[in-house]
């Protein structure tokens, strides 16, 4: 086994004064960024990995977190640099590496009066492993979530997302040429969103009548399309600007729609689902003049009838 020659840039043999200054600086920086004193290592690491160093945190939230950091005092301490800290504007953020080093150096300073102090190679490996496990746990969690989504083991699709998938199939959007293209013009966007929303709402309301905010069905910012895309990946097309389901993927999507409708807490009778399907188709056809004017209407009525039969069989087989 090859042992490390340093720990995140900290040499294994370190002057006592350098170690003390690193500990003091990290303590001050931590108090600023966490608005509290240094706590238990496990709790502090969980806090870091749930916020600043969580790969699931959106860019917008991360910007808010970083923007909320108070201004840090001028810190000029030897060895206190990346990856122990991240400098962002006038603030300095202590990283998981920095928080772990703080714990190790505190312990070594308390246990011995030696100068210089030595970091045992086993301790070095322990700190590196601790930080590795932290990053791995949040990283693999993201991967597992995506695998669950793609495998259909995650929380069920909402009815609006299921309705959107049926809308795409009914519309005959099976290639780039027949994809639902999201227009750039504001008025055209509104017209397309309104037409799609009415058809999707007809399906969802038929199965579960209640008040729904139709802005959530928008092709631009609504959950209906983003939730479906997270679950299906490239099955809805490689570009977010074009939505389609190829003939190759059609059986998979129909089977998934049936499976989602048969989840334990849902399970509407097949007759109710088919009524909802018919409501969507009726509303879709009323919107066809608008969709045609936007160049995104491609329904083939024979194909729609075949789709209805396929869905009914899939529901019966489930």
N, C-alpha and C positions, 0 to 999 in steps of 0.2 A: 504494500500500500504506500502511495506517495503522500507524505504529510505536507500540509501547507507551510509556506514560508512567511505568511502574514495572514491576518484576518480582516478582510475588507479594507486593506490598505494600512492596517495597524500592524507594525512589526511585532514579532514574537518576543523580542527583547526591547523594552520601552522604558525611558527615563521616568522616574516617579513623578517628577514635576509635569511632564507631558501628559501622563495618565490622569493626574489630578485636574489639569486644565481641561482636558477632554470631558471628563465627568461633570465638572462644574458648568461648562458651556452647554452640554446636552441637557442638563437639569433646567437651566434657564430657558432654553429654546423649547423644551417640552412643556414647561409651565405656560408659555405663551400660546403654543399651538393647541394644546388640549384644555386650556383654561383650568387646569388642576395640576397638582403635583404628581410626580412619577409614582405609579402604583405597582401592583403586582405585574410581573413580566407577562404572564399569560393574558391578563386582562388588557394590558396596554397593546399587546400585539394584535389581539382580537379587534380592538378599536381601530388600529391602523388598517387592518385588512378588510374591515367592513366599510371603510370610507375612502381615504386617499389612494389606497393600493388595491382596491377592489376592481377587477376588470369589468364588472357589470355596471359600475357607476357610469352614467352618461357623461359626455363631454360637458354638457351644460351644468350638471351638478358639480362636477369636478372643478369647473371654473368658479362656481360659487364658493366651494370649499376653500380653494386657493385664494380667492379674492377676500375671503373673510379672515385670513391670517393677519394677525397684527404685525406691525413693523418690528423687525428684530434688531437688537443692538449689534453693533459692529463686532463680528466674530473673526478673530485671527488667531486660530489655534492650530499648531502643527498637527498634521495627519487628520484634521477634522474637515474632510471634503467628501465628494462622491465616492462610494455609495452611502456613506453614513448620513449625509444630509443632502437636500436638494435646495438650491437657491432659486427663488422665484421673485423677481423684482427686489423689493426691500425686505422680503421675508425669507426665513430659512426654515425648511421643513425637516424634522428628524424622521428618518426612514426606519423600516423594520431592522435593517442592519445596524443603524445607529442606536436604536433602543436596545438591541441585544448586546452590543458592545458595552453600552453603559452598565448593564447588569454585570457583565463579566469583569470589567475594570473595577467597579465598586467592590466586588467580592475580593479581588486580588489585593486591592489597597487595604481592605480591612483585615485580611488574613496575614499580611506580612508587612514588615517595615523595610524590606529590601529596596535597594536602589542601585541599578535598575530592577524593574520587576520583570518576571518572565511569564509568558503565556504558554502553558503546557500544550503540546500538539493535540492531545486528546480533548482538552478544553476548546481548542481552536476548531477541531472537527465538530464538536458538540454545538457550538454557536452557529457554524455554517449550516449544519443539518437542521437546526431549529428554524432558521430563516428559510431554508429551502422548503421545509415542510409547510411553512406558512404560505409561501407563494404557490406551492403545488396544490394545496387544499383549495384555494380560491380559483386557481386555474382549472383544475379538474372538475370543480363544481359547475363552471360555465360549460365545459365540454359535456358533462353529464346532462345538463339541462337541455342542451341542443339535441343530444342523442334521444332524450325522452320525447322532445317535440317531434322529431322526425320519425320516431318509432311509434308515436301515438300513445305513449304511456303517461303523458303530462295531463294537466287539467284540460277538461273538454273544451272544444271550440264552442264559442257562443253562436246562437242561432243566426245572427247577422253575418258572421263569417261563413257559415254553412250556406246561407242564402246567396252570398256573393259568389261562392264556387259554382252553385247551380246556375246563377246568372251568366257566368262566363261560359259554361257548357251550353246553355240554351242559346246564347248569342253566337255560337259557332266560332268562337275565338280559339282556333287550334294551331295557329302558326303566327309568325311575325306579320304576315300579310293581312291576317284577320284579327290581329291583337286589338285589345282595347287600349288605344294610345291616349295618354293623358295630355290634353292640349295645354299650351302655355298661356293662351289668352284668358284673362280673368272671367269674361262673360261666358266663354265656351266651357271653362272649368265648372262654373256654377251650373250651367245647363246639364252637363254630363253628370255631375254629382247628384243633381236633383233627380234625374231619370233613374240612375242606378239606385239611389236611396229609396225611391218609391217602390221599385220592384223588390228590393231586399226586405224592406219593411213589410211588404205584403206577405212574404213568406214567414218572417219572424212573428208578426202579429197574429197570423192565422194559427200558429202553434202555441203561442204564449201571448195573449192580448195584454198589453200594458203600455204605459207611456215610454217612448224611446226617443232619445235625442238623435235625430237623423244626421247631425253633423258628424257623428262618430262613424257614419257609413261612407264618408268622403274617401275618394281614391287617393287623396293627397296626404291627409293626416289622420284618417279614421282608423279605429282599431280593426274594423272588419277585414280590410285588405292586409294590414301589417300582421295581424294574428294568423291569417291564413298563410301568408308568405313565410312566417317563422316556422310553421308546421310543415309546409310542403317544399321549402327551399326553392331550387331552380325549376321545380315542376310548374310553377306559375310564370316561367320565363326568366331568362338571366338578367333582364333589365327592369328596374322598378317603373320605367316609363311605358313599358308594354306588358300587358297582362294577357296571358293565354295559357291554355292547357292542350298540349299536343295529343293527337290520336293515340300515341303510344302510352301516354300517362292517363288517359281517360278512364280505363277500368280501375286503376288504382285510386283515382279521386272519387269515383262513384262508390267504391267499396268503403273508402274512408268516411264519406258522407253518411252512408248507412250505419257504419260502426259508431260514429259520433252520435247519431240519433238514437242509438240503442244503448247508450250509457245508462247506468243503474238509476240515476236520479231523473232521467228524462223519459225515455221509452214511450213516446207517443204511439198510438195505434197506427198501423200502416195506412189505414184510410185517412187519418188526419194528416199524415205527411203528404199523401198524394193530393189532398185538398189544398194544402199549403203550396205544393208544387204548382198546381193549376192556378192558384191565385197569383203566384209570381209570374207565370207565363202570360196570363191575361193582362197584368199590369205592364209587363215587358212589351207586349204587342201594342198597348196603348201609347207607349213611349217610343215606338219604333220611328215615327217621323222625326223626332228630335235626335235620336241616335243616328239615323240615316243622314241627317243634315250635318252631323259631326263626323261622318265617315266611319262609324264604328258598328254599324248594324249588319250582322251576317247570319241571321237565323235561317235554318232550313227546317221547315215544319215537319218533314219526314224524320229528320234527325232528332228533333225535339220529341216526337212520339216515341222513337226508339229509346231515347234517354229516359223517358218516363217509365217504360217497360223495364229497362235495366235497373233503375233505382228501386222499383217495386219488387223485382226479383231479389235484389241484394238485401232488402229489408226482410223479405220472407226467409231468406237463407240464413240470416244472422241468428 
